[in-house]
Amino acid sequence: MSDFPNPGAPAAPAQTPAANATSGSQAEQVADVVRAVVREVPDKVSTDGLEQKFDERWAAEGTFAFDRSATRDQIFSIDTPPPTVSGSLHVGHVFSYTHTDVVARFQRMRGKEVFYPMGWDDNGLPTERRVQNYYGVRCDPSLPYDPGFTPPHQGTEGKKVKPADQVPISRRNFIELCEELTADDERQFEELWRLLGLSVDWSQTYQTIDATSRAASQRAFLRNLDRGEAYQAEAPGLWDVTFQTAVAQAELEAREYPGHYHRVAFHREGGEPVHIETTRPELVPSVVALIAHPDDERYQHLFGTTVTSPLFGVEVPVLAHHAAAMDKGAGIAMCCTFGDLTDVQWWRELQLPTRSVIGRDGRLARETPEWIAGGPGADLYAEGLAGKTSFSARTAVVDALRESGDLDGEPTPTQRMTNFYEKGDKPLEIVTSRQWYIRNGGREWNAAGTRRDLKAELLGRGKELDFHPDFMRVRYENWVNGLNGDWLISRQRFFGVAVPVWYGVDEHGDVDYDRLITPSEAELPVDPTSQAPAGYDESQRGVPGGFVGDNDVMDTWATSSLTPLIVSGWERDADLFDRVFPMDLRPQGQDIIRTWLFSSVVRSHLECGVLPWKHAAISGWILDPDRKKMSKSKGNVVTPMDLLEQHGSDAVRYWAAAARLGTDAAFEIGQMKIGRRLAIKVLNASKFALTFGVDPETGAGEIALDPAAVTVDLDRAMLAGLADVVDQATTALESYDHTRALELTESYFWAFCDDYLELVKDRAYGADGTVTADTLSARTALAIALDVMLRLLAPFIPFATEEVWSWWRSGSVHRAEWPTARPLRDAAAGVDPTGLTAAGHALAALRKLKSAAKVSMKTPILSGTVAVPAHLLPGVESAVVDLRGAGRVTGPLELVEATDGQGDPDVQGGIVVVEHELGEPPVKKPRG
């Protein structure tokens, strides 16, 4: 069988269209010649409506259906990012998901069965916030379930419902509304993805909150727990007072925040006061030490002594620690429990006491702390600070310090960097609470009495993974090396995967957090807040000798980190798992290397002892016209539906594919217009190429794609150049450089249209309808080139290429074999591909003289002499017949070797017309 194209049917071996014999044709002399029947070429071509037309056809014919009978070596599996279902997709999604789809389509045409599922990330805080605003409700877990509840709103038309106006509802009612709204969002998302032309198998979808995902997430957690990789601890942690939840290191965002430095005096018995400078004077009630650098000569005499705090008279030690900054402020700082992460480090390493005053609500404790009670500041705390927000307490403390004389000078303004939750708008507090963690190499780990260097193991995994582009690897390594704690996975939310744990209650009614009650894997998924553990019933909840359920849910990344396991059928479909895992590709954005990519590596390493995939393709960001990253939080995003409808999906895909992986790209309507022009040109050029040999009355005909019929050197040179493009584009796509593949193919396509089509047009039509060998050579070369270029362009502009394919080929272009260079090279053996380039430059020179004379391109050239550089002369000479026809040369055309300095710098190749005589321009026919 010729490997000249071989279109196929979905999930089946490629098929060759049935051949219709043509007696006496040259094609009959070649065994297994591929024939294509031209069925219908429209009178007028258009890209309008192609998206719906082919989405319906692909769905009906199962074009992208995954054939799970394929073996692992025949499969290419993709761990597709599940977009967050909390509103609308934006153009950044279109950008990165197009990159993935180009890979999927290429691999499918290379003969792989592509496992390409789509998920929806509907588990998380964004969904909860959207439900609150959309329905005008908030969750109150203390309320009973109302089976007949009707929300007060069904969408608020862009208006945000104030928290005070939100109707409180039970947790179960709240979750039902979350599920209802996300289901509607998912339908809209799928509609947009289909419009974009993602070649997803839509029977392979999942949700990060569905029963399968919840069971997988809880199963992985319980196994982490059994192996000592998951643990709970009472410890200081970052807390968002707005969202009322703990925050992990990966969710932090450092931002500038306005504040003031306050120079505050701590007192020494019989000595000068020690002044510290702080931006958080409201934490003076929680100070546990003053800390300076051990090498700071200003404070070395104080190490080992004590001072008393202003206003409250609490005695605290002066200690040395290398993390103190000698050049910051006064060089000595108060350690409070807790003001920032440095306080946590000092508290842990210097074994300091805990004196927390700020609670989960962001307010100071309502009861006077025992270390302050009975002291000089007890009344100040009880009357001026208790229950106040940090901001109000700061004002009260500063007023009191000013009155007591312990404020040295007035506060001075400053901009300080502080930690925010990535979705929050208030600085994080550090509060002590009981939370769940999974080990990730951020803290030392002694497993079974032996130290396990998990950080080194995960760095090793990073070296095994093929990053595209490779420079993204350093972001992974920097993140792992910079970890300062294990992965905090528990969240104080409602719509999420429940931590699958209950705790025993002792005979006194106290919760015993060390007595864990866990479900069997067969029971999963479970909700400890509404289900009793095995051996108990609901009457024993919260009573002595009974149980309580863990109220927390797991971080959304704790489930999303398992997507390669979830989609592969881990522990529920062993046959599928063996065929697709470890997966081939994880495509994702650069900003979630530290979260999704790293956490997925952690879970797969701990559970399976392998990387979850072989390759990671990292997309860049979309930038607005001001070169700023587009994001929902900045309000500068563009929603894609209007773009797709206005410019067409092929055009928008072209813009996306024109950007390399890992490179930020500007949002450019101009690029989309170029893409639309390319798609339309594909339709028009294809229509032209397919008209030869077709009955003008019926529109039907047959084309034999027989390389042996290509006998003219110009035609063979064109195929030789196309062979180079096939090799180079294939290499680029194999290296995940889709942009290079597009550049090469598009550039050749335009040269093909501008030069080759114009040069061979007259020969392809044939004189007086006579089909000579030279005519057949042009027609066959046109068809072969069209066939190859459609397949090269198919991953990028799938709708226009599928439309053309349907005119003359069976099956789908997206199930056709990816082209190879060998048959092209065989057809062009011994011919220099630059012959077409030379002829194209010569044609440009003839066109230029007509442009300079301001006459029609149809104006005849009665005679001419063309100077051609020596290295291009053979190529122009071999194409002189076609050059005469395309240039409308009716008289003698002499080709001479160009002398030094004779070339035209405005014409590529330096070819110039040195003498010419123009005829009369054709008479314009009157309109009508």
Salt bridges, closest charged atoms under 4 A:
ASP3 OD1 - ARG822 NH2 2.71
ASP48 OD1 - ARG676 NH2 3.42
ASP55 OD1 - ARG194 NH1 3.03
ASP79 OD2 - ARG586 NH2 2.69
ASP101 OD2 - ARG105 NE 2.74
ASP101 OD2 - ARG653 NH2 2.82
GLU113 OE2 - ARG815 NH1 3.00
GLU128 OE2 - ARG493 NH1 3.27
GLU176 OE2 - ARG172 NE 3.90
ASP184 OD1 - ARG187 NH2 3.29
ASP185 OD1 - ARG130 NH2 2.85
GLU190 OE2 - ARG194 NE 3.02
GLU229 OE2 - ARG227 NE 2.86
GLU234 OE1 - ARG434 NE 3.81
GLU251 OE1 - ARG491 NH2 2.58
GLU253 OE2 - ARG255 NE 2.78
GLU277 OE2 - ARG263 NH1 3.74
GLU282 OE2 - ARG280 NE 2.88
GLU282 OE1 - ARG394 NE 2.94
ASP295 OD2 - HIS293 ND1 3.88
ASP296 OD2 - ARG298 NH2 2.82
GLU349 OE1 - HIS321 NE2 2.68
ASP361 OD2 - ARG366 NH1 3.05
ASP399 OD1 - ARG402 NH1 3.15
ASP406 OD1 - HIS267 NE2 2.89
ASP408 OD2 - ARG263 NE 2.76
ASP408 OD2 - HIS275 NE2 3.87
GLU410 OE1 - ARG402 NH2 2.95
GLU422 OE2 - LYS423 NZ 3.61
GLU422 OE1 - ARG594 NH2 3.33
GLU429 OE2 - ARG280 NH2 3.03
GLU444 OE1 - ARG451 NE 3.86
GLU457 OE2 - ARG452 NE 2.96
GLU457 OE1 - HIS605 NE2 2.67
GLU464 OE2 - ARG461 NH1 2.95
ASP466 OD2 - HIS615 ND1 3.83
ASP470 OD1 - ARG473 NH2 2.61
GLU477 OE2 - LYS463 NZ 3.45
ASP486 OD2 - ARG439 NH1 3.80
GLU507 OE2 - HIS508 NE2 3.67
GLU521 OE2 - ARG223 NE 2.82
GLU538 OE2 - ARG541 NH2 2.75
ASP555 OD2 - ARG491 NH2 3.81
GLU571 OE2 - ARG223 NH1 2.90
ASP573 OD1 - ARG68 NH2 2.97
ASP575 OD2 - ARG68 NH2 2.93
ASP575 OD2 - ARG579 NE 3.00
ASP584 OD2 - ARG72 NH2 3.10
ASP584 OD1 - LYS614 NZ 3.55
ASP591 OD2 - LYS629 NZ 3.50
GLU607 OE2 - ARG223 NH1 2.94
GLU607 OE1 - ARG227 NH2 3.08
GLU702 OE1 - ARG35 NH1 3.00
ASP713 OD1 - ARG716 NH1 3.34
ASP715 OD2 - ARG763 NH1 2.76
ASP724 OD1 - ARG825 NH2 2.97
ASP727 OD2 - ARG825 NH2 2.73
GLU734 OE2 - ARG110 NH2 2.62
ASP737 OD1 - ARG660 NE 3.49
GLU743 OE1 - ARG660 NH2 3.42
GLU743 OE1 - ARG740 NH1 3.96
GLU758 OE1 - LYS761 NZ 3.40
GLU758 OE1 - ARG847 NH2 3.99
ASP787 OD2 - ARG791 NH2 2.50
ASP787 OD1 - ARG809 NH1 2.29
GLU803 OE1 - LYS53 NZ 2.71
ASP826 OD2 - ARG822 NH1 3.05
ASP882 OD2 - ARG763 NH2 2.76
ASP904 OD2 - LYS848 NZ 2.66
ASP906 OD2 - LYS848 NZ 3.49
